Amino acid sequence: MKYIDEFRGEEKAKPLIEEIRRTADRLLRIMEVCGTHTVSIARYGIRKILPSNIELVSGPGCPVCVTANR
């Protein structure tokens, strides 16, 4: 699928992770605003490959995720 498959794969992720490790020289907290972000982070193992000084914090949820479906 165009614009999805071309951004997946270990060979594409490795340089990005190395750049994050190289430049993240202090504690960083990144908020996952949307429940879909949280699901994707868990599904693709992103939390496990980030350096220990990067903390992902679950946020309040976006309006689409937290609004009741009526």
PDB file of N, H, CA, C and O in Angstrom:
ATOM      1  N   MET A   1       0.844  -1.174   0.000  1.00  0.00           N
ATOM      2  CA  MET A   1       0.000   0.000   0.000  1.00  0.00           C
ATOM      3  C   MET A   1       0.893   1.243   0.000  1.00  0.00           C
ATOM      4  O   MET A   1       1.754   1.395   0.867  1.00  0.00           O
ATOM      5  N   LYS A   2       0.688   2.106  -0.952  1.00  0.00           N
ATOM      6  H   LYS A   2      -0.011   1.982  -1.656  1.00  0.00           H
ATOM      7  CA  LYS A   2       1.526   3.296  -1.082  1.00  0.00           C
ATOM      8  C   LYS A   2       1.408   4.173   0.163  1.00  0.00           C
ATOM      9  O   LYS A   2       0.322   4.359   0.712  1.00  0.00           O
ATOM     10  N   TYR A   3       2.538   4.699   0.587  1.00  0.00           N
ATOM     11  H   TYR A   3       3.420   4.548   0.141  1.00  0.00           H
ATOM     12  CA  TYR A   3       2.670   5.579   1.750  1.00  0.00           C
ATOM     13  C   TYR A   3       2.519   4.852   3.080  1.00  0.00           C
ATOM     14  O   TYR A   3       2.511   5.496   4.129  1.00  0.00           O
ATOM     15  N   ILE A   4       2.400   3.551   3.062  1.00  0.00           N
ATOM     16  H   ILE A   4       2.405   3.028   2.210  1.00  0.00           H
ATOM     17  CA  ILE A   4       2.408   2.792   4.308  1.00  0.00           C
ATOM     18  C   ILE A   4       3.541   1.785   4.264  1.00  0.00           C
ATOM     19  O   ILE A   4       4.453   1.833   5.091  1.00  0.00           O
ATOM     20  N   ASP A   5       3.489   0.873   3.302  1.00  0.00           N
ATOM     21  H   ASP A   5       2.749   0.834   2.631  1.00  0.00           H
ATOM     22  CA  ASP A   5       4.503  -0.178   3.225  1.00  0.00           C
ATOM     23  C   ASP A   5       5.901   0.378   3.012  1.00  0.00           C
ATOM     24  O   ASP A   5       6.872  -0.200   3.501  1.00  0.00           O
ATOM     25  N   GLU A   6       6.023   1.475   2.302  1.00  0.00           N
ATOM     26  H   GLU A   6       5.235   1.944   1.905  1.00  0.00           H
ATOM     27  CA  GLU A   6       7.357   2.011   2.034  1.00  0.00           C
ATOM     28  C   GLU A   6       8.024   2.606   3.276  1.00  0.00           C
ATOM     29  O   GLU A   6       9.219   2.900   3.251  1.00  0.00           O
ATOM     30  N   PHE A   7       7.270   2.784   4.352  1.00  0.00           N
ATOM     31  H   PHE A   7       6.299   2.546   4.372  1.00  0.00           H
ATOM     32  CA  PHE A   7       7.845   3.310   5.585  1.00  0.00           C
ATOM     33  C   PHE A   7       8.007   2.234   6.650  1.00  0.00           C
ATOM     34  O   PHE A   7       8.393   2.539   7.778  1.00  0.00           O
ATOM     35  N   ARG A   8       7.720   0.994   6.315  1.00  0.00           N
ATOM     36  H   ARG A   8       7.406   0.747   5.399  1.00  0.00           H
ATOM     37  CA  ARG A   8       7.839  -0.106   7.266  1.00  0.00           C
ATOM     38  C   ARG A   8       9.103  -0.897   6.995  1.00  0.00           C
ATOM     39  O   ARG A   8       9.644  -0.888   5.890  1.00  0.00           O
ATOM     40  N   GLY A   9       9.554  -1.575   8.021  1.00  0.00           N
ATOM     41  H   GLY A   9       9.115  -1.583   8.920  1.00  0.00           H
ATOM     42  CA  GLY A   9      10.679  -2.479   7.848  1.00  0.00           C
ATOM     43  C   GLY A   9      11.861  -2.091   8.706  1.00  0.00           C
ATOM     44  O   GLY A   9      12.127  -0.915   8.953  1.00  0.00           O
ATOM     45  N   GLU A  10      12.561  -3.117   9.152  1.00  0.00           N
ATOM     46  H   GLU A  10      12.344  -4.073   8.951  1.00  0.00           H
ATOM     47  CA  GLU A  10      13.703  -2.922  10.037  1.00  0.00           C
ATOM     48  C   GLU A  10      14.794  -2.070   9.393  1.00  0.00           C
ATOM     49  O   GLU A  10      15.410  -1.241  10.063  1.00  0.00           O
ATOM     50  N   GLU A  11      15.034  -2.268   8.101  1.00  0.00           N
ATOM     51  H   GLU A  11      14.534  -2.942   7.556  1.00  0.00           H
ATOM     52  CA  GLU A  11      16.110  -1.519   7.432  1.00  0.00           C
ATOM     53  C   GLU A  11      15.819  -0.021   7.402  1.00  0.00           C
ATOM     54  O   GLU A  11      16.750   0.783   7.346  1.00  0.00           O
ATOM     55  N   LYS A  12      14.570   0.360   7.438  1.00  0.00           N
ATOM     56  H   LYS A  12      13.813  -0.293   7.483  1.00  0.00           H
ATOM     57  CA  LYS A  12      14.219   1.783   7.460  1.00  0.00           C
ATOM     58  C   LYS A  12      14.174   2.327   8.880  1.00  0.00           C
ATOM     59  O   LYS A  12      14.453   3.505   9.105  1.00  0.00           O
ATOM     60  N   ALA A  13      13.827   1.479   9.831  1.00  0.00           N
ATOM     61  H   ALA A  13      13.600   0.522   9.648  1.00  0.00           H
ATOM     62  CA  ALA A  13      13.709   1.920  11.221  1.00  0.00           C
ATOM     63  C   ALA A  13      15.066   2.075  11.902  1.00  0.00           C
ATOM     64  O   ALA A  13      15.241   2.974  12.724  1.00  0.00           O
ATOM     65  N   LYS A  14      16.021   1.217  11.576  1.00  0.00           N
ATOM     66  H   LYS A  14      15.879   0.487  10.908  1.00  0.00           H
ATOM     67  CA  LYS A  14      17.322   1.239  12.261  1.00  0.00           C
ATOM     68  C   LYS A  14      18.014   2.601  12.220  1.00  0.00           C
ATOM     69  O   LYS A  14      18.446   3.078  13.269  1.00  0.00           O
ATOM     70  N   PRO A  15      18.140   3.250  11.059  1.00  0.00           N
ATOM     71  CA  PRO A  15      18.805   4.559  11.053  1.00  0.00           C
ATOM     72  C   PRO A  15      18.060   5.602  11.889  1.00  0.00           C
ATOM     73  O   PRO A  15      18.685   6.463  12.507  1.00  0.00           O
ATOM     74  N   LEU A  16      16.745   5.527  11.909  1.00  0.00           N
ATOM     75  H   LEU A  16      16.237   4.827  11.407  1.00  0.00           H
ATOM     76  CA  LEU A  16      15.969   6.475  12.711  1.00  0.00           C
ATOM     77  C   LEU A  16      16.194   6.256  14.202  1.00  0.00           C
ATOM     78  O   LEU A  16      16.359   7.212  14.959  1.00  0.00           O
ATOM     79  N   ILE A  17      16.202   5.001  14.615  1.00  0.00           N
ATOM     80  H   ILE A  17      16.068   4.224  14.000  1.00  0.00           H
ATOM     81  CA  ILE A  17      16.439   4.692  16.026  1.00  0.00           C
ATOM     82  C   ILE A  17      17.847   5.108  16.428  1.00  0.00           C
ATOM     83  O   ILE A  17      18.041   5.659  17.512  1.00  0.00           O
ATOM     84  N   GLU A  18      18.820   4.856  15.580  1.00  0.00           N
ATOM     85  H   GLU A  18      18.662   4.408  14.700  1.00  0.00           H
ATOM     86  CA  GLU A  18      20.192   5.276  15.885  1.00  0.00           C
ATOM     87  C   GLU A  18      20.289   6.796  16.017  1.00  0.00           C
ATOM     88  O   GLU A  18      20.984   7.296  16.902  1.00  0.00           O
ATOM     89  N   GLU A  19      19.609   7.522  15.159  1.00  0.00           N
ATOM     90  H   GLU A  19      19.045   7.117  14.440  1.00  0.00           H
ATOM     91  CA  GLU A  19      19.608   8.989  15.240  1.00  0.00           C
ATOM     92  C   GLU A  19      18.938   9.460  16.531  1.00  0.00           C
ATOM     93  O   GLU A  19      19.405  10.406  17.165  1.00  0.00           O
ATOM     94  N   ILE A  20      17.862   8.813  16.912  1.00  0.00           N
ATOM     95  H   ILE A  20      17.483   8.044  16.397  1.00  0.00           H
ATOM     96  CA  ILE A  20      17.196   9.158  18.175  1.00  0.00           C
ATOM     97  C   ILE A  20      18.142   8.908  19.344  1.00  0.00           C
ATOM     98  O   ILE A  20      18.267   9.754  20.229  1.00  0.00           O
ATOM     99  N   ARG A  21      18.807   7.759  19.357  1.00  0.00           N
ATOM    100  H   ARG A  21      18.706   7.071  18.638  1.00  0.00           H
ATOM    101  CA  ARG A  21      19.747   7.446  20.449  1.00  0.00           C
ATOM    102  C   ARG A  21      20.906   8.439  20.489  1.00  0.00           C
ATOM    103  O   ARG A  21      21.373   8.821  21.563  1.00  0.00           O
ATOM    104  N   ARG A  22      21.358   8.849  19.320  1.00  0.00           N
ATOM    105  H   ARG A  22      20.978   8.539  18.448  1.00  0.00           H
ATOM    106  CA  ARG A  22      22.497   9.763  19.247  1.00  0.00           C
ATOM    107  C   ARG A  22      22.134  11.162  19.737  1.00  0.00           C
ATOM    108  O   ARG A  22      22.946  11.819  20.389  1.00  0.00           O
ATOM    109  N   THR A  23      20.940  11.616  19.434  1.00  0.00           N
ATOM    110  H   THR A  23      20.281  11.083  18.904  1.00  0.00           H
ATOM    111  CA  THR A  23      20.581  13.007  19.732  1.00  0.00           C
ATOM    112  C   THR A  23      19.785  13.192  21.020  1.00  0.00           C
ATOM    113  O   THR A  23      19.715  14.306  21.540  1.00  0.00           O
ATOM    114  N   ALA A  24      19.192  12.140  21.539  1.00  0.00           N
ATOM    115  H   ALA A  24      19.249  11.235  21.117  1.00  0.00           H
ATOM    116  CA  ALA A  24      18.399  12.260  22.771  1.00  0.00           C
ATOM    117  C   ALA A  24      19.340  12.175  23.964  1.00  0.00           C
ATOM    118  O   ALA A  24      19.577  11.096  24.505  1.00  0.00           O
ATOM    119  N   ASP A  25      19.870  13.315  24.364  1.00  0.00           N
ATOM    120  H   ASP A  25      19.678  14.192  23.924  1.00  0.00           H
ATOM    121  CA  ASP A  25      20.899  13.348  25.396  1.00  0.00           C
ATOM    122  C   ASP A  25      20.360  13.703  26.780  1.00  0.00           C
ATOM    123  O   ASP A  25      21.136  13.954  27.703  1.00  0.00           O
ATOM    124  N   ARG A  26      19.036  13.724  26.927  1.00  0.00           N
ATOM    125  H   ARG A  26      18.406  13.520  26.178  1.00  0.00           H
ATOM    126  CA  ARG A  26      18.424  14.021  28.223  1.00  0.00           C
ATOM    127  C   ARG A  26      17.093  13.275  28.296  1.00  0.00           C
ATOM    128  O   ARG A  26      16.653  12.664  27.322  1.00  0.00           O
ATOM    129  N   LEU A  27      16.464  13.337  29.461  1.00  0.00           N
ATOM    130  H   LEU A  27      16.821  13.834  30.252  1.00  0.00           H
ATOM    131  CA  LEU A  27      15.162  12.704  29.618  1.00  0.00           C
ATOM    132  C   LEU A  27      14.134  13.424  28.753  1.00  0.00           C
ATOM    133  O   LEU A  27      14.001  14.646  28.818  1.00  0.00           O
ATOM    134  N   LEU A  28      13.417  12.665  27.954  1.00  0.00           N
ATOM    135  H   LEU A  28      13.525  11.673  27.901  1.00  0.00           H
ATOM    136  CA  LEU A  28      12.356  13.218  27.110  1.00  0.00           C
ATOM    137  C   LEU A  28      11.060  12.492  27.418  1.00  0.00           C
ATOM    138  O   LEU A  28      11.025  11.265  27.507  1.00  0.00           O
ATOM    139  N   ARG A  29      10.001  13.264  27.578  1.00  0.00           N
ATOM    140  H   ARG A  29      10.030  14.261  27.506  1.00  0.00           H
ATOM    141  CA  ARG A  29       8.664  12.682  27.756  1.00  0.00           C
ATOM    142  C   ARG A  29       7.833  13.074  26.551  1.00  0.00           C
ATOM    143  O   ARG A  29       7.673  14.257  26.250  1.00  0.00           O
ATOM    144  N   ILE A  30       7.311  12.085  25.874  1.00  0.00           N
ATOM    145  H   ILE A  30       7.441  11.124  26.119  1.00  0.00           H
ATOM    146  CA  ILE A  30       6.491  12.313  24.685  1.00  0.00           C
ATOM    147  C   ILE A  30       5.093  11.794  24.985  1.00  0.00           C
ATOM    148  O   ILE A  30       4.915  10.633  25.355  1.00  0.00           O
ATOM    149  N   MET A  31       4.097  12.671  24.820  1.00  0.00           N
ATOM    150  H   MET A  31       4.241  13.613  24.519  1.00  0.00           H
ATOM    151  CA  MET A  31       2.728  12.271  25.116  1.00  0.00           C
ATOM    152  C   MET A  31       2.057  11.679  23.889  1.00  0.00           C
ATOM    153  O   MET A  31       2.071  12.259  22.803  1.00  0.00           O
ATOM    154  N   GLU A  32       1.476  10.523  24.091  1.00  0.00           N
ATOM    155  H   GLU A  32       1.464  10.052  24.973  1.00  0.00           H
ATOM    156  CA  GLU A  32       0.632   9.893  23.072  1.00  0.00           C
ATOM    157  C   GLU A  32      -0.754  10.496  23.272  1.00  0.00           C
ATOM    158  O   GLU A  32      -1.446  10.153  24.230  1.00  0.00           O
ATOM    159  N   VAL A  33      -1.155  11.374  22.391  1.00  0.00           N
ATOM    160  H   VAL A  33      -0.593  11.652  21.613  1.00  0.00           H
ATOM    161  CA  VAL A  33      -2.416  12.093  22.564  1.00  0.00           C
ATOM    162  C   VAL A  33      -3.607  11.224  22.189  1.00  0.00           C
ATOM    163  O   VAL A  33      -4.669  11.332  22.802  1.00  0.00           O
ATOM    164  N   CYS A  34      -3.446  10.384  21.213  1.00  0.00           N
ATOM    165  H   CYS A  34      -2.584  10.296  20.715  1.00  0.00           H
ATOM    166  CA  CYS A  34      -4.558   9.626  20.643  1.00  0.00           C
ATOM    167  C   CYS A  34      -4.427   8.146  21.007  1.00  0.00           C
ATOM    168  O   CYS A  34      -3.321   7.609  21.050  1.00  0.00           O
ATOM    169  N   GLY A  35      -5.543   7.503  21.265  1.00  0.00           N
ATOM    170  H   GLY A  35      -6.442   7.940  21.230  1.00  0.00           H
ATOM    171  CA  GLY A  35      -5.523   6.074  21.552  1.00  0.00           C
ATOM    172  C   GLY A  35      -4.945   5.255  20.414  1.00  0.00           C
ATOM    173  O   GLY A  35      -4.346   4.204  20.641  1.00  0.00           O
ATOM    174  N   THR A  36      -5.121   5.731  19.194  1.00  0.00           N
ATOM    175  H   THR A  36      -5.608   6.585  19.010  1.00  0.00           H
ATOM    176  CA  THR A  36      -4.549   5.038  18.042  1.00  0.00           C
ATOM    177  C   THR A  36      -3.025   5.079  18.091  1.00  0.00           C
ATOM    178  O   THR A  36      -2.367   4.126  17.676  1.00  0.00           O
ATOM    179  N   HIS A  37      -2.459   6.174  18.596  1.00  0.00           N
ATOM    180  H   HIS A  37      -2.993   6.948  18.933  1.00  0.00           H
ATOM    181  CA  HIS A  37      -1.003   6.240  18.773  1.00  0.00           C
ATOM    182  C   HIS A  37      -0.563   5.139  19.737  1.00  0.00           C
ATOM    183  O   HIS A  37       0.387   4.407  19.461  1.00  0.00           O
ATOM    184  N   THR A  38      -1.261   5.029  20.867  1.00  0.00           N
ATOM    185  H   THR A  38      -2.033   5.623  21.091  1.00  0.00           H
ATOM    186  CA  THR A  38      -0.915   4.037  21.881  1.00  0.00           C
ATOM    187  C   THR A  38      -0.978   2.622  21.311  1.00  0.00           C
ATOM    188  O   THR A  38      -0.084   1.812  21.553  1.00  0.00           O
ATOM    189  N   VAL A  39      -2.024   2.330  20.564  1.00  0.00           N
ATOM    190  H   VAL A  39      -2.751   2.989  20.368  1.00  0.00           H
ATOM    191  CA  VAL A  39      -2.186   1.006  19.962  1.00  0.00           C
ATOM    192  C   VAL A  39      -1.058   0.727  18.969  1.00  0.00           C
ATOM    193  O   VAL A  39      -0.495  -0.368  18.967  1.00  0.00           O
ATOM    194  N   SER A  40      -0.728   1.695  18.135  1.00  0.00           N
ATOM    195  H   SER A  40      -1.186   2.584  18.137  1.00  0.00           H
ATOM    196  CA  SER A  40       0.344   1.510  17.146  1.00  0.00           C
ATOM    197  C   SER A  40       1.695   1.327  17.814  1.00  0.00           C
ATOM    198  O   SER A  40       2.496   0.498  17.383  1.00  0.00           O
ATOM    199  N   ILE A  41       1.951   2.097  18.863  1.00  0.00           N
ATOM    200  H   ILE A  41       1.299   2.771  19.212  1.00  0.00           H
ATOM    201  CA  ILE A  41       3.217   1.977  19.596  1.00  0.00           C
ATOM    202  C   ILE A  41       3.348   0.573  20.175  1.00  0.00           C
ATOM    203  O   ILE A  41       4.422  -0.026  20.118  1.00  0.00           O
ATOM    204  N   ALA A  42       2.265   0.050  20.728  1.00  0.00           N
ATOM    205  H   ALA A  42       1.393   0.536  20.774  1.00  0.00           H
ATOM    206  CA  ALA A  42       2.293  -1.307  21.287  1.00  0.00           C
ATOM    207  C   ALA A  42       2.392  -2.357  20.184  1.00  0.00           C
ATOM    208  O   ALA A  42       3.187  -3.292  20.291  1.00  0.00           O
ATOM    209  N   ARG A  43       1.605  -2.215  19.143  1.00  0.00           N
ATOM    210  H   ARG A  43       0.959  -1.456  19.057  1.00  0.00           H
ATOM    211  CA  ARG A  43       1.555  -3.211  18.064  1.00  0.00           C
ATOM    212  C   ARG A  43       2.913  -3.384  17.387  1.00  0.00           C
ATOM    213  O   ARG A  43       3.315  -4.506  17.077  1.00  0.00           O
ATOM    214  N   TYR A  44       3.611  -2.287  17.158  1.00  0.00           N
ATOM    215  H   TYR A  44       3.284  -1.376  17.409  1.00  0.00           H
ATOM    216  CA  TYR A  44       4.863  -2.358  16.412  1.00  0.00           C
ATOM    217  C   TYR A  44       6.107  -2.360  17.298  1.00  0.00           C
ATOM    218  O   TYR A  44       7.224  -2.269  16.788  1.00  0.00           O
ATOM    219  N   GLY A  45       5.931  -2.463  18.615  1.00  0.00           N
ATOM    220  H   GLY A  45       5.024  -2.537  19.030  1.00  0.00           H
ATOM    221  CA  GLY A  45       7.063  -2.601  19.528  1.00  0.00           C
ATOM    222  C   GLY A  45       7.941  -1.371  19.636  1.00  0.00           C
ATOM    223  O   GLY A  45       9.125  -1.479  19.954  1.00  0.00           O
ATOM    224  N   ILE A  46       7.381  -0.215  19.377  1.00  0.00           N
ATOM    225  H   ILE A  46       6.419  -0.128  19.118  1.00  0.00           H
ATOM    226  CA  ILE A  46       8.176   1.014  19.384  1.00  0.00           C
ATOM    227  C   ILE A  46       8.718   1.318  20.774  1.00  0.00           C
ATOM    228  O   ILE A  46       9.872   1.724  20.915  1.00  0.00           O
ATOM    229  N   ARG A  47       7.904   1.127  21.792  1.00  0.00           N
ATOM    230  H   ARG A  47       6.967   0.798  21.678  1.00  0.00           H
ATOM    231  CA  ARG A  47       8.341   1.423  23.163  1.00  0.00           C
ATOM    232  C   ARG A  47       9.595   0.622  23.523  1.00  0.00           C
ATOM    233  O   ARG A  47      10.488   1.140  24.193  1.00  0.00           O
ATOM    234  N   LYS A  48       9.664  -0.636  23.080  1.00  0.00           N
ATOM    235  H   LYS A  48       8.938  -1.056  22.536  1.00  0.00           H
ATOM    236  CA  LYS A  48      10.790  -1.512  23.428  1.00  0.00           C
ATOM    237  C   LYS A  48      12.106  -1.087  22.791  1.00  0.00           C
ATOM    238  O   LYS A  48      13.172  -1.366  23.341  1.00  0.00           O
ATOM    239  N   ILE A  49      12.053  -0.422  21.648  1.00  0.00           N
ATOM    240  H   ILE A  49      11.188  -0.195  21.202  1.00  0.00           H
ATOM    241  CA  ILE A  49      13.306  -0.098  20.958  1.00  0.00           C
ATOM    242  C   ILE A  49      13.800   1.319  21.241  1.00  0.00           C
ATOM    243  O   ILE A  49      14.900   1.686  20.826  1.00  0.00           O
ATOM    244  N   LEU A  50      12.992   2.115  21.945  1.00  0.00           N
ATOM    245  H   LEU A  50      12.099   1.816  22.281  1.00  0.00           H
ATOM    246  CA  LEU A  50      13.441   3.466  22.279  1.00  0.00           C
ATOM    247  C   LEU A  50      14.448   3.415  23.425  1.00  0.00           C
ATOM    248  O   LEU A  50      14.390   2.513  24.261  1.00  0.00           O
ATOM    249  N   PRO A  51      15.366   4.375  23.468  1.00  0.00           N
ATOM    250  CA  PRO A  51      16.311   4.432  24.581  1.00  0.00           C
ATOM    251  C   PRO A  51      15.571   4.645  25.905  1.00  0.00           C
ATOM    252  O   PRO A  51      14.453   5.160  25.916  1.00  0.00           O
ATOM    253  N   SER A  52      16.187   4.255  27.006  1.00  0.00           N
ATOM    254  H   SER A  52      17.096   3.837  26.998  1.00  0.00           H
ATOM    255  CA  SER A  52      15.536   4.332  28.318  1.00  0.00           C
ATOM    256  C   SER A  52      15.258   5.762  28.770  1.00  0.00           C
ATOM    257  O   SER A  52      14.434   5.972  29.660  1.00  0.00           O
ATOM    258  N   ASN A  53      15.925   6.743  28.180  1.00  0.00           N
ATOM    259  H   ASN A  53      16.595   6.572  27.458  1.00  0.00           H
ATOM    260  CA  ASN A  53      15.688   8.131  28.580  1.00  0.00           C
ATOM    261  C   ASN A  53      14.512   8.771  27.832  1.00  0.00           C
ATOM    262  O   ASN A  53      14.247   9.962  27.997  1.00  0.00           O
ATOM    263  N   ILE A  54      13.816   7.989  27.017  1.00  0.00           N
ATOM    264  H   ILE A  54      14.032   7.022  26.883  1.00  0.00           H
ATOM    265  CA  ILE A  54      12.612   8.489  26.351  1.00  0.00           C
ATOM    266  C   ILE A  54      11.416   7.779  26.964  1.00  0.00           C
ATOM    267  O   ILE A  54      11.282   6.558  26.888  1.00  0.00           O
ATOM    268  N   GLU A  55      10.558   8.575  27.570  1.00  0.00           N
ATOM    269  H   GLU A  55      10.667   9.567  27.632  1.00  0.00           H
ATOM    270  CA  GLU A  55       9.378   8.052  28.250  1.00  0.00           C
ATOM    271  C   GLU A  55       8.137   8.423  27.447  1.00  0.00           C
ATOM    272  O   GLU A  55       7.929   9.590  27.116  1.00  0.00           O
ATOM    273  N   LEU A  56       7.324   7.436  27.140  1.00  0.00           N
ATOM    274  H   LEU A  56       7.492   6.488  27.409  1.00  0.00           H
ATOM    275  CA  LEU A  56       6.060   7.682  26.451  1.00  0.00           C
ATOM    276  C   LEU A  56       4.955   7.734  27.494  1.00  0.00           C
ATOM    277  O   LEU A  56       4.802   6.817  28.300  1.00  0.00           O
ATOM    278  N   VAL A  57       4.185   8.819  27.470  1.00  0.00           N
ATOM    279  H   VAL A  57       4.310   9.565  26.815  1.00  0.00           H
ATOM    280  CA  VAL A  57       3.141   9.056  28.459  1.00  0.00           C
ATOM    281  C   VAL A  57       1.794   9.047  27.750  1.00  0.00           C
ATOM    282  O   VAL A  57       1.605   9.747  26.756  1.00  0.00           O
ATOM    283  N   SER A  58       0.862   8.256  28.261  1.00  0.00           N
ATOM    284  H   SER A  58       1.016   7.686  29.069  1.00  0.00           H
ATOM    285  CA  SER A  58      -0.475   8.247  27.670  1.00  0.00           C
ATOM    286  C   SER A  58      -1.192   9.540  28.029  1.00  0.00           C
ATOM    287  O   SER A  58      -1.214   9.962  29.185  1.00  0.00           O
ATOM    288  N   GLY A  59      -1.773  10.152  27.013  1.00  0.00           N
ATOM    289  H   GLY A  59      -1.756   9.808  26.074  1.00  0.00           H
ATOM    290  CA  GLY A  59      -2.428  11.435  27.205  1.00  0.00           C
ATOM    291  C   GLY A  59      -3.930  11.311  27.376  1.00  0.00           C
ATOM    292  O   GLY A  59      -4.451  10.226  27.630  1.00  0.00           O
ATOM    293  N   PRO A  60      -4.616  12.429  27.235  1.00  0.00           N
ATOM    294  CA  PRO A  60      -6.050  12.480  27.499  1.00  0.00           C
ATOM    295  C   PRO A  60      -6.906  11.821  26.425  1.00  0.00           C
ATOM    296  O   PRO A  60      -8.074  11.523  26.674  1.00  0.00           O
ATOM    297  N   GLY A  61      -6.369  11.595  25.272  1.00  0.00           N
ATOM    298  H   GLY A  61      -5.420  11.837  25.071  1.00  0.00           H
ATOM    299  CA  GLY A  61      -7.145  11.048  24.159  1.00  0.00           C
ATOM    300  C   GLY A  61      -7.641  12.166  23.261  1.00  0.00           C
ATOM    301  O   GLY A  61      -7.968  13.259  23.723  1.00  0.00           O
ATOM    302  N   CYS A  62      -7.690  11.877  21.991  1.00  0.00           N
ATOM    303  H   CYS A  62      -7.424  10.989  21.616  1.00  0.00           H
ATOM    304  CA  CYS A  62      -8.177  12.882  21.045  1.00  0.00           C
ATOM    305  C   CYS A  62      -9.704  12.884  21.061  1.00  0.00           C
ATOM    306  O   CYS A  62     -10.305  11.919  21.535  1.00  0.00           O
ATOM    307  N   PRO A  63     -10.342  13.923  20.565  1.00  0.00           N
ATOM    308  CA  PRO A  63     -11.806  13.988  20.581  1.00  0.00           C
ATOM    309  C   PRO A  63     -12.476  12.790  19.906  1.00  0.00           C
ATOM    310  O   PRO A  63     -13.536  12.349  20.351  1.00  0.00           O
ATOM    311  N   VAL A  64     -11.885  12.269  18.861  1.00  0.00           N
ATOM    312  H   VAL A  64     -11.024  12.627  18.499  1.00  0.00           H
ATOM    313  CA  VAL A  64     -12.484  11.122  18.175  1.00  0.00           C
ATOM    314  C   VAL A  64     -12.473   9.896  19.082  1.00  0.00           C
ATOM    315  O   VAL A  64     -13.441   9.136  19.109  1.00  0.00           O
ATOM    316  N   CYS A  65     -11.393   9.701  19.819  1.00  0.00           N
ATOM    317  H   CYS A  65     -10.607  10.318  19.797  1.00  0.00           H
ATOM    318  CA  CYS A  65     -11.270   8.513  20.666  1.00  0.00           C
ATOM    319  C   CYS A  65     -12.103   8.601  21.944  1.00  0.00           C
ATOM    320  O   CYS A  65     -12.560   7.575  22.446  1.00  0.00           O
ATOM    321  N   VAL A  66     -12.306   9.795  22.475  1.00  0.00           N
ATOM    322  H   VAL A  66     -11.935  10.629  22.067  1.00  0.00           H
ATOM    323  CA  VAL A  66     -12.961   9.911  23.780  1.00  0.00           C
ATOM    324  C   VAL A  66     -14.427  10.326  23.704  1.00  0.00           C
ATOM    325  O   VAL A  66     -15.115  10.327  24.725  1.00  0.00           O
ATOM    326  N   THR A  67     -14.912  10.676  22.530  1.00  0.00           N
ATOM    327  H   THR A  67     -14.353  10.675  21.701  1.00  0.00           H
ATOM    328  CA  THR A  67     -16.302  11.096  22.384  1.00  0.00           C
ATOM    329  C   THR A  67     -17.201   9.872  22.212  1.00  0.00           C
ATOM    330  O   THR A  67     -16.888   8.953  21.454  1.00  0.00           O
ATOM    331  N   ALA A  68     -18.306   9.880  22.923  1.00  0.00           N
ATOM    332  H   ALA A  68     -18.559  10.626  23.538  1.00  0.00           H
ATOM    333  CA  ALA A  68     -19.246   8.761  22.828  1.00  0.00           C
ATOM    334  C   ALA A  68     -19.819   8.665  21.422  1.00  0.00           C
ATOM    335  O   ALA A  68     -20.066   9.677  20.766  1.00  0.00           O
ATOM    336  N   ASN A  69     -20.026   7.445  20.976  1.00  0.00           N
ATOM    337  H   ASN A  69     -19.825   6.623  21.509  1.00  0.00           H
ATOM    338  CA  ASN A  69     -20.606   7.201  19.660  1.00  0.00           C
ATOM    339  C   ASN A  69     -22.118   7.090  19.819  1.00  0.00           C
ATOM    340  O   ASN A  69     -22.612   6.113  20.382  1.00  0.00           O
ATOM    341  N   ARG A  70     -22.844   8.068  19.335  1.00  0.00           N
ATOM    342  H   ARG A  70     -22.442   8.862  18.878  1.00  0.00           H
ATOM    343  CA  ARG A  70     -24.316   8.071  19.487  1.00  0.00           C
ATOM    344  C   ARG A  70     -24.987   7.957  18.164  1.00  0.00           C
ATOM    345  O   ARG A  70     -26.216   7.943  18.095  1.00  0.00           O
TER     346      ARG A  70
END
